Amino acid sequence: MIDFAVIGSGISGATISNKLNRKYSIKVFEKAKGVGGRSSFKRFKGKIGFDHGLQYLSPRSKEFKSFTNKLVRKRVIKHWKGNHEFLNEKIKRDKKHVKLIGVRGNNDISKHLLKNINCKFQSELSVIKRQKNCWFLKFKDDSSTYAKNLIITAPFPQVKKLASKFVKTKLFKNKVKMNSSLTVLLIMNKTNSNASSFFTNDNILGWVSNENSKKRFKYNKDLWVLQSTYEYGKKHTDNYRNKKKFYTNILINKFKKLSKVKIKKIYFTHIHGWKYSSNSAPLKILSYWDKKIGLGICGDWFGGPRLENGWLSANNLYKKIKQIKLK
Ligand SMILES: Cc1cc2nc3c(=O)[nH]c(=O)nc-3n(C[C@H](O)[C@H](O)[C@H](O)COP(=O)(O)OP(=O)(O)OC[C@H]3O[C@@H](n4cnc5c(N)ncnc54)[C@H](O)[C@@H]3O)c2cc1C
């Protein structure tokens, strides 16, 4: 029986698995087809693709800065330079934060951390039970497994649904409000835009990224990622599936109007709703660990809205697990 089943291959799952794997047997279960969670990379063809969720890292804490510096040296991530502009305000450049991106895609960090770890994809955990002092895990496809310990790294509402019965503290009494957003991926005619990204203060379109500016590929068409504001996402993420074309056009028209980028021909669009995009109000703890039943929970939502918060949460959980002697 494996020592640890880890649910999720985003930064939190990848970080905790990488640490635990040095000492214990691990298996990662991920409901998607590939690694990365909300930092996934949507491939179009070959190297060409889009950062679908997370756009870039701006390390703030000393520990995360040191971790990302190592990844830059190992060529897992790199600096994203260029023109990061604000629109709708007096145009000013965003020089404030360092911007780091995956060398091939923003799921490169998860890929790097999970490279020697057994991962099972398209495995959505649906039920957990305690049986004979260990965990019985049942998946949506009716497969099942046993594990001595269980770590869940999904967004707050999803963990609550799976594990609230087993958590004795007030963790799930917290009101963790996760923001929602809509993302449109767009392939269009080549332009000479020298923008890398645009921030706006519009109430529909919040942020735009020029994927060609990340210099991962050369292509004779432009790839753009358009992200709605949280305010707009909150209103429309539950119903966008019935009117995909409508919402896609709203975001594209806003982009056209605000950026003045000349759209002559559109070759491809894709729209996705992130129901649990991010959480901006930190909790008082950084992770949860119950050594009696071997249940751990970590994720960005303990600490804030960014990938760094997931990394910090996973490290915090590992410190708690490390202190005890496991059966
Ligand atoms: C549109 C968007 C833009 C963003 N932009 C930025 C940014 O620019 N900078 C930044 O720092 N952060 C950004 N973020 C936030 C960042 O992506 C997250 O903070 C980070 O990726 C969270 O990592 P995580 O591992 O905690 O969670 P996740 O990445 O959500 O990982 C959880 C994993 O668990 C899996 N899972 C869930 N339930 C189950 C189940 N029942 N069974 C099996 N698997 C399951 C999921 O598929 C997922 O892979 C953005 C997020 C979004 C959505």
Ligand as a Chemical Component Dictionary entry (heavy atoms), coordinates in Angstrom:
data_LIG
# 
_chem_comp.id                   LIG 
_chem_comp.type                 NON-POLYMER 
_chem_comp.pdbx_formal_charge   0 
_chem_comp.three_letter_code    LIG 
# 
loop_
_chem_comp_atom.comp_id 
_chem_comp_atom.atom_id 
_chem_comp_atom.alt_atom_id 
_chem_comp_atom.type_symbol 
_chem_comp_atom.charge 
_chem_comp_atom.model_Cartn_x 
_chem_comp_atom.model_Cartn_y 
_chem_comp_atom.model_Cartn_z 
_chem_comp_atom.pdbx_ordinal 
LIG C1  C1  C 0 -7.153  32.618 -14.914 1  
LIG C2  C2  C 0 -6.136  32.578 -13.804 2  
LIG C3  C3  C 0 -5.058  33.445 -13.804 3  
LIG C4  C4  C 0 -4.115  33.401 -12.785 4  
LIG N1  N1  N 0 -3.041  34.242 -12.845 5  
LIG C5  C5  C 0 -2.082  34.125 -11.916 6  
LIG C6  C6  C 0 -0.874  34.867 -12.018 7  
LIG O1  O1  O 0 -0.663  35.606 -12.991 8  
LIG N2  N2  N 0 0.062   34.718 -11.048 9  
LIG C7  C7  C 0 -0.101  33.870 -9.978  10 
LIG O2  O2  O 0 0.818   33.744 -9.146  11 
LIG N3  N3  N 0 -1.235  33.155 -9.859  12 
LIG C8  C8  C 0 -2.209  33.248 -10.789 13 
LIG N4  N4  N 0 -3.334  32.479 -10.682 14 
LIG C9  C9  C 0 -3.516  31.633 -9.500  15 
LIG C10 C10 C 0 -2.670  30.354 -9.601  16 
LIG O3  O3  O 0 -2.969  29.705 -10.815 17 
LIG C11 C11 C 0 -3.004  29.462 -8.423  18 
LIG O4  O4  O 0 -2.733  30.173 -7.218  19 
LIG C12 C12 C 0 -2.197  28.168 -8.378  20 
LIG O5  O5  O 0 -2.088  27.583 -9.653  21 
LIG C13 C13 C 0 -2.891  27.212 -7.405  22 
LIG O6  O6  O 0 -2.193  25.987 -7.339  23 
LIG P1  P1  P 0 -2.771  24.810 -6.441  24 
LIG O7  O7  O 0 -1.893  23.648 -6.651  25 
LIG O8  O8  O 0 -2.955  25.285 -5.035  26 
LIG O9  O9  O 0 -4.236  24.529 -7.015  27 
LIG P2  P2  P 0 -4.616  23.969 -8.459  28 
LIG O10 O10 O 0 -3.661  24.443 -9.476  29 
LIG O11 O11 O 0 -6.060  24.257 -8.643  30 
LIG O12 O12 O 0 -4.403  22.394 -8.299  31 
LIG C14 C14 C 0 -5.390  21.545 -7.786  32 
LIG C15 C15 C 0 -5.424  20.313 -8.669  33 
LIG O13 O13 O 0 -6.316  19.358 -8.099  34 
LIG C16 C16 C 0 -7.033  18.744 -9.136  35 
LIG N5  N5  N 0 -8.267  18.217 -8.523  36 
LIG C17 C17 C 0 -9.270  18.924 -7.940  37 
LIG N6  N6  N 0 -10.215 18.086 -7.456  38 
LIG C18 C18 C 0 -9.785  16.826 -7.738  39 
LIG C19 C19 C 0 -10.335 15.545 -7.510  40 
LIG N7  N7  N 0 -11.499 15.369 -6.874  41 
LIG N8  N8  N 0 -9.651  14.461 -7.954  42 
LIG C20 C20 C 0 -8.458  14.606 -8.611  43 
LIG N9  N9  N 0 -7.901  15.802 -8.855  44 
LIG C21 C21 C 0 -8.552  16.907 -8.431  45 
LIG C22 C22 C 0 -7.272  19.842 -10.142 46 
LIG O14 O14 O 0 -7.558  19.334 -11.442 47 
LIG C23 C23 C 0 -5.947  20.597 -10.072 48 
LIG O15 O15 O 0 -5.018  20.103 -11.013 49 
LIG C24 C24 C 0 -4.283  32.483 -11.701 50 
LIG C25 C25 C 0 -5.370  31.601 -11.709 51 
LIG C26 C26 C 0 -6.273  31.631 -12.758 52 
LIG C27 C27 C 0 -7.400  30.635 -12.767 53 
# 
loop_
_chem_comp_bond.comp_id 
_chem_comp_bond.atom_id_1 
_chem_comp_bond.atom_id_2 
_chem_comp_bond.value_order 
_chem_comp_bond.pdbx_ordinal 
LIG C1  C2  SING 1  
LIG C2  C3  SING 2  
LIG C2  C26 DOUB 3  
LIG C3  C4  DOUB 4  
LIG C4  N1  SING 5  
LIG C4  C24 SING 6  
LIG N1  C5  DOUB 7  
LIG C5  C6  SING 8  
LIG C5  C8  SING 9  
LIG C6  O1  DOUB 10 
LIG C6  N2  SING 11 
LIG N2  C7  SING 12 
LIG C7  O2  DOUB 13 
LIG C7  N3  SING 14 
LIG N3  C8  DOUB 15 
LIG C8  N4  SING 16 
LIG N4  C9  SING 17 
LIG N4  C24 SING 18 
LIG C9  C10 SING 19 
LIG C10 O3  SING 20 
LIG C10 C11 SING 21 
LIG C11 O4  SING 22 
LIG C11 C12 SING 23 
LIG C12 O5  SING 24 
LIG C12 C13 SING 25 
LIG C13 O6  SING 26 
LIG O6  P1  SING 27 
LIG P1  O7  DOUB 28 
LIG P1  O8  SING 29 
LIG P1  O9  SING 30 
LIG O9  P2  SING 31 
LIG P2  O10 DOUB 32 
LIG P2  O11 SING 33 
LIG P2  O12 SING 34 
LIG O12 C14 SING 35 
LIG C14 C15 SING 36 
LIG C15 O13 SING 37 
LIG C15 C23 SING 38 
LIG O13 C16 SING 39 
LIG C16 N5  SING 40 
LIG C16 C22 SING 41 
LIG N5  C17 SING 42 
LIG N5  C21 SING 43 
LIG C17 N6  DOUB 44 
LIG N6  C18 SING 45 
LIG C18 C19 SING 46 
LIG C18 C21 DOUB 47 
LIG C19 N7  SING 48 
LIG C19 N8  DOUB 49 
LIG N8  C20 SING 50 
LIG C20 N9  DOUB 51 
LIG N9  C21 SING 52 
LIG C22 O14 SING 53 
LIG C22 C23 SING 54 
LIG C23 O15 SING 55 
LIG C24 C25 DOUB 56 
LIG C25 C26 SING 57 
LIG C26 C27 SING 58 
# 
